[in-house]
Amino acid sequence: MRTADLAHRTLIRTASLGWSRGGTIWRKAQALAVSRSGDAEVTTALHGRPASINFANPYPIAIRRYPNYNAPQVELVALTCHALGHPVRVVDVGAAVGDTALLLLERCGSSILSLDCVEGEDRFFRMLEHNLAGSLARAHHAMLSDQVEYVGSLVRSQHEGTASAEGSTGVHAITLDSLLAGTDPPDVIKVDTDGYDGKVLGGAAHLLRSARPSVLFEWHPGLCHRLGTEDEEAFSALRAAGYTRFVFFTKFGQFSHFGDEHLDKLRRLCLTTATLSDWHYDVAALHADSLVDEVELSDLRYWGCSGW
C-alpha cells in the first residue's frame, strides 16, 4: 500500500477525533498530510465500492461528520420514483469524482433506470469514469451553460472536492438541452456547479418545460457573486418553466424552510454571516403539477427508514 493511501485511510478511520474536544492533534495531522499529498490520487471505500479520489477531497470526512449530508438528493430520487410509479432517469450535473452517483446507486439504486453524470474538469472526469465502471451510470465530459459559448475553465478554488468556472482559459460550453437531445428525458436533475447552477438550468429550458423533472440545485450567492453570475437565475429559469414549489435544505442536508419568498434576506445571510462558514443552500424545485409531496420530501422519510 502506498504511503498516501495509508495516510488517507488512517485519517478517515480516525476522523471523529477531528471534531471532538481536543481534536487539535488530528487537525494538525490532516493539514500536514494534505500539504504533502493533497493532489495525490488515493483509493478508498466510497458508498460500498472502491473508488479513486484526490487526497484532499473533503467528501469522505463530510459524510462521516454530517449524518444527512446529501440526503435530499437520495430523497428526491426515491420520492420521484414513488410518485411516478416506475424507476426514474437521473441526470447529475457537476458529478465530480462520482460521489453523488455512488451514493444514489447505494441508497436507492432500485429506483433508478438510468444515471447520466456530467463533469467538465479533466481530472475529476477521469476518476468519475473509473469509479462508475461496471455500473448503470454513464459519464459525459462536458461544460454546460445557458448557451453555446466559451466560459472560464474549471479550477478547484473552493475546496478540493469541487471546481468552479473561474479559470483564465476559455472552455467551450454547451447546453443541457443539447447534450441530452435525442435521449429519453430525465425525471430528476441534480445540479451542483459552484455558482453556475443558474446558467446550467437556463440551458435546460426545453427539458424543464417538456419533461418537468424534479430538480435539486445548489444556491450559493457567494460563489455566484465571485463568478459574476446572477444568483436568482436558477429561480427565474425554473419559474418560467412552471416550477412553483421550492424546499430549502441547509448545506448539511437538513430541512430549512419552504418557499422562495425571502431570497433577499437569505442572500444577505449567505453573504454577510460572521458565524456560518461558506453558508449556502440546496434547493429542491417541483413543478406545479409534480406529484412529489414536498412535506414528505422535507421530512427525509425515505432516508430515515432506509437502514442508516
C-alpha positions in Angstrom: 0.0 0.0 0.0 1.3 3.4 -0.9 2.1 5.9 1.9 -0.6 8.3 0.6 -3.2 5.6 0.7 -2.3 4.5 4.2 -2.3 8.1 5.5 -5.7 8.7 3.9 -7.3 5.6 5.3 -5.9 6.4 8.8 -7.3 9.9 8.7 -10.7 8.6 7.5 -10.9 5.9 10.2 -10.0 8.5 13.0 -12.0 11.4 11.5 -14.3 11.6 14.5 -11.3 12.8 16.5 -11.1 15.9 14.4 -14.4 17.4 15.7 -14.2 16.1 19.2 -13.0 18.2 22.1 -9.2 18.2 22.0 -9.1 17.3 18.3 -6.2 19.7 17.6 -3.6 17.0 17.0 -5.8 15.2 14.4 -6.5 18.5 12.6 -2.8 19.3 12.5 -2.0 15.8 11.2 -4.6 16.3 8.5 -3.2 19.6 7.5 0.3 18.2 7.3 -0.8 15.2 5.2 -2.8 17.4 2.8 0.2 19.7 2.4 2.3 16.7 1.4 -0.1 14.6 -0.6 -3.2 16.8 -1.2 -3.1 16.3 -5.0 -2.3 12.6 -5.0 -4.9 10.1 -6.1 -5.8 7.5 -3.5 -8.1 4.5 -3.3 -10.8 4.5 -0.7 -14.1 2.8 0.0 -16.9 5.1 -1.1 -20.5 4.0 -0.7 -19.8 0.3 -1.0 -17.3 0.5 -3.8 -13.6 1.0 -4.2 -13.1 4.5 -5.6 -10.3 6.8 -6.7 -10.3 10.2 -5.1 -7.9 13.1 -4.6 -6.3 13.0 -1.2 -7.5 16.5 -0.1 -11.1 15.9 -1.2 -13.2 16.5 1.9 -16.2 14.3 0.9 -15.2 11.1 2.9 -14.9 13.1 6.1 -18.0 15.2 5.4 -20.3 12.2 5.1 -19.0 10.9 8.5 -19.4 14.2 10.3 -22.8 15.2 8.9 -25.4 12.4 9.1 -27.7 13.9 6.5 -25.1 15.0 4.0 -26.6 14.8 0.5 -29.7 13.2 2.0 -32.0 15.5 -0.1 -30.6 14.0 -3.3 -31.5 10.5 -2.3 -34.9 11.5 -1.0 -35.8 13.4 -4.2 -34.9 10.4 -6.4 -36.8 7.9 -4.2 -39.9 10.1 -3.9 -40.0 10.9 -7.6 -39.8 7.2 -8.4 -42.7 6.6 -5.9 -44.8 9.4 -7.3 -44.3 8.3 -11.0 -44.7 4.6 -10.2 -41.6 3.5 -12.1 -37.7 3.8 -11.9 -36.5 7.2 -12.9 -33.9 8.7 -15.2 -31.5 10.8 -13.3 -29.0 13.5 -14.5 -26.2 14.5 -12.2 -24.5 17.8 -13.4 -21.3 18.6 -11.6 -20.7 14.9 -10.8 -17.1 15.5 -9.7 -15.5 12.0 -8.9 -18.9 10.3 -8.7 -19.6 10.7 -5.0 -23.2 11.6 -5.5 -23.7 8.9 -8.2 -22.3 6.2 -5.9 -24.4 7.4 -3.1 -27.6 7.2 -5.2 -26.7 3.8 -6.5 -26.1 2.5 -3.0 -29.1 4.1 -1.3 -31.8 4.0 -3.9 -30.4 2.0 -6.9 -33.6 0.1 -7.5 -35.4 3.5 -8.0 -33.0 4.4 -10.9 -33.4 3.4 -14.5 -30.5 5.4 -15.9 -28.0 7.8 -14.4 -26.1 10.3 -16.6 -23.2 12.1 -14.9 -21.8 15.3 -16.4 -18.4 16.6 -15.4 -16.2 19.2 -17.1 -13.0 19.1 -15.0 -10.5 16.8 -16.7 -9.0 15.0 -13.7 -12.4 14.6 -12.0 -13.8 13.2 -15.1 -11.1 10.6 -15.4 -11.8 9.5 -11.8 -15.5 9.6 -12.4 -15.2 7.2 -15.4 -13.1 4.9 -13.3 -15.4 5.0 -10.3 -18.6 4.3 -12.3 -17.1 1.4 -14.3 -19.4 -1.6 -14.3 -22.4 0.4 -13.0 -25.5 1.6 -14.9 -24.2 5.2 -14.8 -22.8 6.9 -17.9 -20.2 9.7 -17.8 -20.3 12.8 -20.0 -17.3 15.1 -20.3 -18.8 18.5 -20.9 -19.1 22.1 -19.7 -22.6 23.4 -19.5 -24.0 26.9 -19.7 -27.2 28.7 -20.8 -25.9 28.9 -24.4 -23.1 27.7 -26.6 -20.2 29.9 -25.5 -16.8 30.0 -24.0 -16.6 30.0 -20.2 -13.8 30.0 -17.7 -12.1 26.8 -17.2 -12.8 24.8 -14.0 -10.4 25.3 -11.1 -10.5 23.9 -7.6 -10.6 27.2 -5.7 -13.4 26.5 -3.1 -12.0 23.1 -1.9 -10.6 20.0 -3.4 -13.9 18.3 -3.9 -15.4 20.7 -6.4 -14.4 23.0 -9.2 -15.8 26.4 -10.3 -15.7 28.0 -13.7 -13.3 30.9 -12.9 -10.2 29.8 -14.7 -8.4 32.2 -17.1 -8.6 29.8 -20.0 -11.7 29.7 -22.1 -13.5 26.4 -22.4 -16.3 25.5 -24.9 -19.7 25.1 -23.2 -23.0 23.7 -24.5 -26.5 23.5 -23.0 -28.0 20.6 -21.1 -30.8 20.6 -23.7 -28.3 20.0 -26.5 -26.3 17.4 -24.5 -29.4 15.3 -23.9 -31.1 15.9 -27.3 -32.4 12.7 -28.8 -32.4 10.8 -25.5 -35.2 10.0 -23.1 -35.9 13.0 -20.9 -34.8 12.9 -17.3 -37.2 12.6 -14.3 -34.7 14.1 -11.9 -31.9 16.7 -12.5 -29.3 17.5 -9.8 -27.0 20.5 -10.4 -24.0 21.3 -8.2 -21.7 23.5 -10.2 -20.3 26.1 -7.7 -22.1 29.3 -8.8 -23.1 28.1 -12.3 -26.3 26.3 -11.4 -28.5 29.1 -12.8 -26.6 29.0 -16.1 -27.0 25.3 -16.3 -30.7 25.4 -15.6 -31.1 28.3 -18.1 -29.7 26.0 -20.7 -32.3 23.3 -19.8 -35.4 25.3 -20.7 -36.8 22.8 -23.1 -36.3 19.9 -20.7 -37.8 21.8 -17.8 -40.9 22.8 -19.8 -41.5 19.4 -21.5 -40.3 16.8 -19.0 -41.0 18.7 -15.8 -38.3 16.8 -13.8 -37.8 17.1 -10.1 -34.8 19.4 -9.7 -32.2 19.9 -6.9 -29.6 22.7 -7.2 -27.1 24.4 -5.1 -28.0 28.1 -4.3 -24.7 29.7 -3.4 -24.9 33.5 -3.6 -21.2 33.9 -2.6 -19.9 31.9 -5.5 -22.4 33.4 -7.9 -21.1 36.9 -7.0 -17.5 35.7 -7.3 -18.1 34.3 -10.8 -20.3 37.2 -11.9 -23.4 35.1 -12.4 -26.9 36.1 -11.2 -27.9 34.2 -8.0 -31.6 34.4 -8.9 -31.1 33.0 -12.4 -31.9 29.4 -11.3 -35.2 30.5 -9.8 -36.1 32.6 -12.8 -35.4 29.7 -15.2 -37.5 27.4 -13.0 -40.4 29.8 -12.5 -40.5 30.4 -16.3 -41.0 26.6 -16.8 -43.8 26.3 -14.3 -42.0 25.5 -11.1 -43.8 26.9 -8.1 -42.7 24.8 -5.1 -39.3 25.2 -3.5 -37.9 23.3 -0.5 -34.7 24.7 1.1 -32.2 22.4 2.8 -29.0 23.5 4.6 -25.7 22.6 3.1 -25.6 19.8 5.7 -28.7 18.2 4.3 -31.2 19.3 6.9 -34.6 20.8 6.1 -34.6 24.6 6.4 -37.8 26.1 5.1 -40.5 26.1 2.3 -40.7 28.7 -0.4 -38.6 31.3 -2.1 -40.3 34.4 -0.8 -37.3 35.7 1.3 -34.4 35.4 -1.2 -33.2 38.9 -0.3 -32.8 38.1 3.4 -31.3 34.6 2.7 -28.8 36.2 0.2 -27.8 38.7 2.9 -27.3 35.9 5.4 -25.2 33.9 2.9 -23.0 37.0 2.0 -22.6 38.6 5.4 -22.8 35.9 8.1 -20.0 36.0 10.6 -20.7 32.6 12.2 -21.9 30.3 9.4 -18.9 29.2 7.3 -19.4 29.1 3.5 -23.2 29.3 4.0 -25.5 28.2 1.2 -28.5 26.0 0.5 -29.5 23.0 -1.5 -32.9 23.7 -3.1 -35.4 21.2 -4.4 -37.7 22.6 -7.0 -41.0 20.9 -8.0 -43.2 21.8 -10.9 -46.8 22.9 -10.1 -48.1 19.6 -11.5 -45.5 17.4 -9.7 -46.9 14.5 -7.7 -43.9 14.6 -5.2 -45.1 15.7 -1.7 -42.8 18.4 -0.5 -43.7 17.8 3.1 -42.6 14.2 2.8 -39.5 15.4 1.0 -38.6 17.8 3.8 -39.1 15.1 6.4 -36.5 12.8 4.7 -38.7 9.9 5.4 -37.1 7.5 2.9 -33.6 8.5 4.1 -34.5 7.9 7.7 -36.2 4.5 7.0 -33.6 3.0 4.6 -31.3 1.5 7.1 -28.7 4.1 8.0 
